[in-house]
Each structure stands twice: as structure tokens, then as C-alpha cells.
Amino acid sequence: MLQISHQIPPEINRIRQLICRAGDDGADTFKKDLQKIVDILGEYYQQNKQEVKDAMIQSFIQCAKLLPLKAGIYATILALLSTKQITQSLTDQIILGLLEHLPQIAQEETPILGQTILKFLSELMNVGLLNTVSFVECLYDLEGGAENEQSPFYLQILLTTLPHAMIKAMEKNQIEFKNIIQNVEVLMTKRKTEDRLFHLWQSIRNFLNNQEKDAHTQIFQQFLKTSYPRPYLLFPDEMTQVRQLRRGFKIPIVKRTQIWRPQQILVLNDEIRSQGNNKTDVQIEITRQWIYETIDLFKTNRQQIVFQFQLYSNCIKMSPSQEAQFRQTLIFTLLNMVIEVVPRKDQLSTAFYSGLLIHLSQRNSDNIKEWNETIEQFIDQIPQNNILIIEQLSDCLSHYFCNSNFKLNWDKYFGKYNPDETDSFNNYLVIMIFRKLFLLVSVEKITDLVPKNIIDWYNQLQDITKPIDIEQHSLAEKINTYLQQKLNGIEMLEQLKLITNPNPDIVIQTFLECLLQCISKSITHLNVLSKRYLSFLLQPNIIKPEKLGEIMLNTIFRMWNHSVFHLKVYLKEFLNLEVINNLQIINWLNDIIKQKPEPFKIYNIFIAINDVFRKQTKLDQVQDCTYENVKEINTILTKMIEQEQDVIIQSSLENIQLQILIAFKQTNGSQSDKLLKEIKSTNVKQIVMSF
């Protein structure tokens, strides 16, 4: 039986393409291109076909929500359409359709819809299509919502809207707008988190202060031309004829049960601050915010993100210094997102960001030297207070360098290593980057790309896959023979029972060392060998479970304290097999810290534990997750954090605490509220509640 397929009419396809691709050819042809689009849309609208009208309305609304970079471009097209009697009603219908989405903003999990719609509405106000008084009242609504919410959800929407609305608002409603700014100042003073909202607010406040002190410099006009594509500046005469929609609007402010948190900006470079007075540039902050939005909107389509970044360069005429500033902001923002160590529900993987960096660097191959120098600047300034930053950054950069044909300044990176500093944060960073680099591509394959002195240095590092030497013990030799004979679990148990000297604990410890050594020769054997030989050890008459877990953890640490990779693999495997549990891991970590081993060994443990707990959360495979156990774990960790003097260890413990609490909330939602009441830290509560 034949099926009739519904085909989209060619005129509707053309309308969608015209609207979606508006401005893609760049700023040089804005005036001609946009006028052409207005004329073509007018011709289609005159045909009076309902499906054509609907296609226009829906296309504009979708583009307003998904393409924040083009807010000024679409506002210009709608303004030009409103000046023609034939298409005035089209403009009204599009704006009204967009306003219908305002109640949906408070229902969203993140503020992204609110940001994009409000940004678009602010540009509609700038071209005269919306009433300034109504828009400023809308900002009042957001400010009221921000005052009454623990989560900065409404505050995020308000602050990201202000830079786009402040020029017209200052011009038409100066008193009301200043009241909003003063109220936000009070609100921001109460916040003690130096996250990306803090920097955005600093830039807005500094910008307005500078404008008031030096108004004759026309700072607003310069801002309009350089911060975002605003083609309506090319149509001064037409903008005086724009027909305003005579209708007020409000954002329904609803008390939200979910808490949303902005990502923290951890690294800001000197070039993006005003010279001499440490003031953040509002244009840079707007660009940074747009990068966040673009990644959030297109996180399933890496190529679309790359295209949007390229489009930014086309839509704004930038001088060489502005191009360098944009590249710097782009790279720093992406790497800041890579090293975000506080758990987030919507966190993307380091693989996503390394792939994005690779795509972008390939598009900028002519400037690869400057590109890599900017990455070096970022590395020079990373905060040395959390080793999880190193784990994520080294993951990202090792993949990036491999795919950029190792075009990096080897001496620059290697120069950070100082053999005289045994506990150096920089040393740890260098070792992690190079080890991951050479795990991805063997040293033998890249000898012509890597300087000989670095290869020699790398080969002299302690072998991360070499366990302790146990072959000299006669007991170990016996057990190794049994393993080579591939005895099953029952047969192995019978043989171990025949060994009476030394004591049973030493027999079990030696067996585990031999087993781990055997497994290490081929990591693919881990699952098979673990299940074959560890199952019999779980029987209570062989060894107490607590003692088995203690021996297992100490053996893993003794053999693999120099290898994050092996620590991760073994902890995850033995947690899944229930040989160890989370409470045992925390107690074991507490004992190790008290022993004060080399900092590098502690750092490796922290990275491994944090990664394992994070993956448990994602996979919903959380052991010993009863209320009593998690409460005990939380109590131990809280005490360790309070007593710890080392900032790096303290911050790492806080991250592990968060992973445990988040895992508990996701698997035991009904009891999580009870546990949260006993947590003193407001910040910890808010982070856990955001999941």
C-alpha cells in the first residue's frame, strides 16, 4: 500500500531559511541583506496564506529562543516590517507569540529560556517596538523574584538582560532603572559567592559608573557598536517610523522548588580587565555569557557551536586587538567550564570540551601559535587550591594536544616542573598532562615530535604500572603458580587453607597482591579474575568483611599510589563486587591523611575517589546508601574538613562529601531532606538540592 508523505511547501522552506540565516553573510552586507529579507517576507505575507503566516511567526519565535546572538538582527527585521502598513500585523503577531512564552520561564529547570527571550525583548524595546515603561516593570518583577529566592535563577535572567536594556532604560526611565540598580546592589552585597554572576554584576556597575562620570565620551554609543550585532543602527531614519505595540506584559514570578546554580568563573586574565583599576569589561562579560548560552543551547551539536562562534566574528567588525580579546575570552571561558569542580546536574564531560577545542583550533589553524599561547596563559593562572582541577584540565588538554599534532611549546610546559619541589602543585600538573598524553599516544610513536630531554625525563618517572616486588616471597611464588594453573575459586580456597604459616591475614594480603599483579598485566582480565577469585573471600568464615576491605584498600594503595588510572579502576570494580564500601573508603582515606605520605600520593587518591563516587551517582550504583551509613560518612568528612589545614586537601574532601550526598539524594530522595537538615553548610545544602 502506498503511503502519501507530507512535503513541506517550497515557499515555507524558503521563509525558514531566510529567517534562520539572516545576517550569516556578515556585517558588511547587513543593510542590503536585511532589506532584501523584509521585502521578500512582505511579498509572501501579501499572499494571505495562513500556513505561510504561521511559518513566519513560528520561525521568528524559534530563532529568538535558539539564536541569542541574532537578537539585534531579528529586532531590526521586525522593526522594518512594522514600518510597512502591509506587514504591521505580522510584527504584532510575532511579538504577541513571543510574550506567550513568558509564563513558561519559571517552569524551566535552567534560566536559559528566560535569558534568550528577555534579551530579545530588550532589543525589541531598543528599536521602539515595545514600551520602555512596561519593560522596566518587567525588570522590577525579576528583581523581586531574585530577592525572595535562595536560588539565583531570577537574578541570572535579570543580570544577563541588563546590559542589553540599560541604554534605552537609562534614557527613558532613568529614575526607575536606577532604583533597580540600587536594589540589585543590595542583593549582590548579601551574596558571598564569587561566581560568574559576581563578575557580570561588577562589569555592569563599573560601566554605569564610568558613563555617569564621563558622559561626553558617548560610552553608550561605542558599547552599542562593539558588544553585539545591532543592524538597527544602520537604519536611523526607518527607526523613527517604527510602530510600537501598545500592550503591557509581565513575567509571572513563581516560587521554585528546584535550586539552580551558575557555574563559577575561576580564572580571569588581566587583559579582560580595565587597565590599572582591575575592573571587568562589560563587553567581555556579555561575550562570555553568550558563550555559556550557546553551549547550553547546542550541547548536542558541537558543529553548530563552532558555527555560532565563527558567526560572531563575522557579525561584528573587530580590530586585531578585539579579535585577540574574543579568542582569549572564548578559550578562557571553555577552560573555565572544563575545570568546574563543584558538581553540577548539567555538567558536560571533559571529552566534549576537548573536542570543541580541537574543532575550533582547526578552524583557526592560521593562528594556532596564538591559540596555544592563550591556553598557556590560562594554565599559568589556574588556582592552586584543588587537585580535581588538574585531573579535568589534564584530561582535556592531553586529548587536545594529541589531535593538534603536538604543536605546543614543550619547553614552556616542561619548564613548570621543578625536581627540587617534591610537593609542588605545578609538578603534579606537568606529570598528569604528560602521563595522559603518553598513554594516549605511546612515546615510541612520537619521538620525532617530542624533545629528547622530555622523553628521558618521562622514562625516569616511577613506573605507574609496576607493582611492588613480591616474587621473592615463597608464599607469593606458590600463589602465582596456582593463578597460572587457572584454578577456580573453590580449588584456590582449598590450597590457601593448606598454608598455615604465616597467619591468615598475611596469606590473604599476599593473595590479593598476586591477584592484582596478575590483573595488571591485562586490565581486560579484571572483571573475570575478580569474580573468579574474590567471591570465596566474601564468605564470613574465611575473613571478616571489614578486615578484607581494609586489606584490599591498603594493598591497592601500596601497589598503585602512583597511578590514578589503576586506583580508579580497582576502587570501582571492588565497590561493584561489594568487597569494599563507601564508609570503608572514607575511613581508609582518613587513615592515609593521618600518615602524611607524599602529597602526590594523596592527590591521586582524591582524584580516584572523587571520580568513582561521581560515576556511582551517574550510574545509580551506590553502595551502603542507608540513612545511617551516609550520616556517618558525612559526620566523618565534616570533621576531617574542619580539622584539615591544607587548603588543597580540604577542598578535595568537600567535593567527595558533595558526591556522597548527591548520590544519596538521587537514590533515597525521601530521606534526603532529613539528612540535609543536619548539614550546617548552606552552600552544601544548595548544591545538593540543585540535583
SELO-629587 format. One record per residue (C-alpha): residue in one letter; x, y, z. Coordinates in pm, whole numbers, plus 50000, padded with zeros to 5 digits. Each point is the difference from the previous one (the first is absolute). Layout:
REM residues N
AXYZ
...
This chain:
REM residues 691
M500005000050000
L501365033949901
Q500505025750274
I499585036849922
S502865019750155
H499335035550113
Q502385023449823
I500795034950127
P499045026049736
P503075016449841
E498935035250102
I499914989650367
N503484984749971
R501265032149846
I498415021350274
R501634978850272
Q503405002049833
L499735037649951
I499205005550366
C502454974450145
R502915012049784
A499375037250039
G503335017550055
D502144969249931
D501895017849720
G501485024550248
A499845036350102
D501225013849666
T496724991249827
F497575004650292
K498095029449851
K499484985049656
D499284964750126
L497475009750266
Q498155023449767
K499764971649748
I498604976450266
V497385025950101
D498905004249638
I499734962449937
L498074993750323
G497665028249907
E499314983949662
Y499234966450161
Y497825016050267
Q497925017249731
Q499024965949861
N497784996850309
K500674962750043
Q499514989650364
E502674972849992
V502505025349865
K499135024950277
D500294972650263
A503404989849863
M501275035850031
I498725004050356
Q501354966450121
S503385004849830
F500565033950166
I498994986650342
Q502264969349968
C502955021149885
A499445024450286
K500254970850247
L502934981749837
L502225027249848
P500735026350269
L502855014449790
K497485011549741
A497585017650236
G500965034049857
I499764987049642
Y496484986450046
A498925031250188
T501165020649700
I498004978549754
L496855002650212
A500465037650041
L500305004249621
L496914978149948
S498045021850244
T500705031049790
K498024985049709
Q496235000850028
I499714966049829
T502144981750258
Q499195018950322
S497674972650116
L502694973549938
T502355017850239
D497275001950266
Q499194962949969
I503664990150034
I500505021450311
L496774987650157
G501014964149926
L503315006050175
L498305015850303
E497904968650038
H503214981650100
L500595022350305
P497994977850244
Q502134970249891
I503235016250124
A499454991950370
Q499204963649917
E503364993549834
E502814981750177
T502595026049895
P499705037549923
I501044995849635
L496495005549854
G499515030950216
Q503375014049897
T499464996049627
I496415013149999
L500785030150222
K503065008349793
F497844999749687
L497305021350166
S502655025150110
E501115004049637
L496355004349899
M499835027950256
N503205015249863
V498525002649649
G496745014550136
L497684970349952
L499394995650375
N499125026050259
T502935008950228
V497795004450308
S498614964649962
F503464985549956
V501405017550308
E497014986550200
C500984965749872
L503505005650140
Y498395009750332
D498184966549999
L503284981449951
E501705020050273
G497164991450240
G500314963349911
A503765001550059
E499505014850348
N497684971850110
E501894970049862
Q502914980450143
S500924990149647
P501445027249771
F497644988849721
Y498205033449956
L503185019350082
Q501784982849710
I497235010349757
L500015035750133
L503775005149985
T500354985249651
T497185022849878
L501265032750153
P502925006349758
H497634997649702
A497275021550154
M501915026150200
I500585025649723
K496345005249912
A498924995950363
M502465026750115
E498805023149725
K496234996250051
N499554988150362
Q503145010750181
I498525002550352
E498284965949990
F503054983449844
K502315014950264
N497694986150269
I500414965349851
I503795003949991
Q500055011050366
N497824970450104
V502254975849811
E503035016050171
V498504991350340
L499174964949881
M503514993649863
T501615013350319
K498234972250193
R501374973249766
K503454987450093
T500604977549701
E502505012649742
D498344981949712
R499405011849646
L497035021450114
F502325019350229
H502285009149710
L497085008749774
W498585023450265
Q503415016250055
S500265007549630
I496495015449984
R500585021850303
N503405012049880
F498605007549655
L497165021350140
N502355018150239
N502405008549717
Q497135012649784
E498755023250273
K503465014350065
D500925004949636
A496765002649801
H501465021349723
T502104970649875
Q496814984249863
I500934967550171
F496524985949936
Q500255004949625
Q503414983549987
F498624970950202
L497084996049759
K502314996949700
T502494975150141
S498294977050251
Y497364982649782
P498695001149640
R497405028149991
P499165007949635
Y497245024350102
L502765025950042
L500294999149618
F496365010749959
P499685032450200
D497235014849784
E497924968249989
M500244995950379
T498145032950047
Q497014984849818
V499764968050208
R496484992450123
Q499974990450367
L497844971950135
R497685016250254
R499884971750248
G501524994050341
F501444966850114
K501254983550317
I502094969850100
P498064978050243
I502344994750296
V499474965650150
K501744986050307
R502214972449867
T500624967150176
Q503204993049803
I503205018950066
W502065011049703
R503665010150038
P502235018949756
Q503414986049915
Q502925016050172
I502565019649802
L503324989950149
V502505016849769
L499905035549863
N502975013149807
D501355035450030
E499145009849644
I496284998350067
R500155025450277
S500265037549958
Q503615011050022
G501255009650343
N496784997750202
N499084963149981
K496535006449854
T498334973449790
D499005011149650
V496254997149939
Q500514991149633
I502154970550099
E497434988650255
I497225001949739
T502114978949763
R500734975250277
Q496324997350085
W499144994349635
I502574971649985
Y498324983250298
E496605003849834
T501194986549666
I501514968950159
D496874994650208
L497735003449695
F502064978349763
K501734975550234
T498864970649786
N501405015649682
R503685009250022
Q500195011349637
Q497165024850055
I501895014850296
V503115004449784
F497865016549731
Q498475024150253
F503455010250124
Q501125006149641
L496825019949937
Y500825023150291
S503235010349827
N498115006249674
C497195020350155
I502205024850188
K502765019849830
M502934994150233
S503445015550002
P503014976750044
S500055008050374
Q496284992450029
E500484967249815
A502754990550244
Q497725009650288
F497164978549863
R502334970149954
Q501265004850353
T496505002350145
L498884969349803
I502904977950110
F499955011850361
T496234994550025
L500204964949855
L502874990150228
N498205014950300
M497114976949918
V502464970949979
I501415005950349
E496645005250170
V500514976550296
V496825006550200
P497504973249886
R497275012449762
K496954982149870
D500555012849644
Q503784995449995
L501504990049667
S502984976649969
T503615010449948
A499854979949675
F497335024149872
Y502205030450068
S503194984349863
G498094991549680
L498705035649983
L503515014350046
I501294977049725
H497275011049756
L500585036850078
S503794997849972
Q499684982849661
R497795028849884
N502685024050125
S503024980949870
D501605032249875
N500105012650359
I500904967150170
K503045015850168
E497895027650157
W497324974150084
N502434978450197
E501605030350165
T496585009550137
I499634964950144
E503425004450161
Q498845033050156
F497034982250148
I502144972350147
D502315025850156
Q497085014150196
I497984969850110
P499265000950375
Q502254976650193
N497424989750255
N498354969049855
I501694970249837
L496774990249822
I500685030049775
I503194982849885
E498214967449930
Q497405016349777
L502395024249831
S502584973049926
D497244977649856
C498875027649766
L503435012749893
S501554965649944
H497304992149742
Y500265034849852
F503794998049957
C499804965349847
N497565012349737
S501905032049927
N503084980249890
F501855009050321
K500455036149893
L500735013550345
N502795018450171
W501654970150167
D502565020650190
K497265022650133
Y498044970850150
F503004979750109
G501545031450155
K497334998950270
Y501554968150138
N502485004750285
P501614967750128
D501025017750323
E496365006150099
T498614966450106
D496525013050084
S499645025649720
F496525005649856
N501615008749665
N502034967950002
Y496824980150044
L498405018549709
V502964993149770
I500154963150091
M496244995349952
I499975017149659
F503004981049868
R498934966250137
K496575002949843
L501575012849680
F502284969849975
L497244975850098
L498015012549701
V502984997949765
S502984978350089
V503355017350037
E501514977949730
K497595013449737
I500745036750065
T503735001250059
D500385023449704
L497415024250142
V501105001250364
P503375013850117
K502404972750118
N500535015750345
I496254997150072
I499854963649888
D503034992150220
W498345017650294
Y496754981349945
N501754966149982
Q501715007250333
L496715006250182
Q498854972650233
D498264973549789
I496295004450058
T499184964249903
K502684981950196
P498774985050331
I502184992350298
D502454971249960
I498434969350159
E501614972049797
Q502744995950264
H497544985850253
S499484962449992
L496325004850087
A499545023449704
E501744975049772
K497534972850103
I496995022349945
N501325011749663
T500334963449898
Y496364993750094
L498935030549800
Q501964988149696
Q498244966250031
K496685019149979
L498544982950307
N496375008950063
G498855016850321
I499294968150196
E503304984149899
M501915031850092
L498305000850340
E501014963850072
Q503635007949918
L500045031550216
K498594980350296
L503034977049984
I502315029750060
T500385003150378
N502985023450017
P499875030250004
N496685010350161
P496765001349794
D500045037949960
I503434998849837
V498854971649774
I496985020449885
Q502145031449954
T502574981149791
F497264983449797
L498485034249923
E503415013949900
C500574970849764
L496495003049860
L500395037649936
Q503364994249838
C498464973649774
I497115022849913
S502345029149923
K501624980749717
S496735003149810
I497355023450134
T497394981749788
H500354970350241
L498895021150297
N496344990349998
V500594962849932
L502784994950255
S498275021150265
K496784980249982
R501844967049983
Y502245004750304
L498395026050223
S496614983650041
F501304973650244
L501725026950210
L496625015850073
Q498984969650205
P499925010250372
N501884968750115
I503065009549789
I500625035650117
K497825027250149
P498625023549728
E501385030850179
K503464984750013
L499864989149636
G499065035349895
E502815014850208
I502614976149853
M498675006149649
L500175038050026
N503455000350158
T501284976049733
I498605021349719
F501605031150146
R503364983750062
M500194986249646
W498335027849798
N500395032850187
H501815014849697
S497274991049752
V496675018250004
F498814977549720
H500504967650195
L498625014850321
K496805009849818
V499634966249829
Y500534978950312
L497895021350234
K497094999549757
E500274962549936
F500234989950366
L497185023650097
N497794983349741
L501004965650133
E499235012650355
V503454990250125
I500295035750130
N497445027150071
N499895037850011
L500305002350377
Q503164978449995
I501475022349727
I499425031550208
N501534984650314
W502944987449793
L500485034949853
N499995014650350
D502734975650107
I502145007749694
I499825037850059
K501094994950361
Q503044980349877
K501065030949794
P501444982449695
E501375019349701
P497465026249879
F499944984549651
K498714967150142
I497235017350193
Y499065020349689
N499714967949798
I497724984650261
F497755030750006
I499625000449623
A499224962749990
I497445000950283
N498265030949863
D499764984549653
V498654967050133
F497385016950216
R498965022649713
K499524970149769
Q498034981850269
T497665029950004
K499574999049623
L499554962349981
D497744997950305
Q502284973450151
V500495013050352
Q501094975750269
D499045002550371
C497645028949927
T497814996450310
Y499295031350201
E502144988450293
N503044991949785
V499885032249801
K499525019950319
E503114983550147
I501995006749682
N498895036350001
T500945003950369
I503504985749938
L500575022249697
T498725031350177
K502394993850286
M502904993849760
I499225032549813
E499845020150323
Q503324986050127
E501915001849672
Q502435029149955
D501044992749642
V497705019249759
I500494974949717
I499084970150217
Q497115019250155
S498435009249665
S500424964349874
L498254986350309
E497135024449942
N499574987049646
I499904963950120
Q497445009650264
L497825015849729
Q500224969249777
I498844977550285
L497105022950094
I498915004149638
A500084962349947
F497894995150313
K497465026149888
Q499604983949659
T499494965050140
N498215008650327
G498065031649927
S497504994050280
Q502695000150270
S502295026549851
D498045029050154
K500524984950345
L503754997949940
L500235035149853
K498525014750319
E503054987550189
I502495016349761
K501305033550123
S501405013949674
T497415019849800
N502154997149688
V500114962050023
K496234998750049
Q499355021549694
I502304979449779
V498424967150108
M496485014349960
S500805010549641
F500144963049900
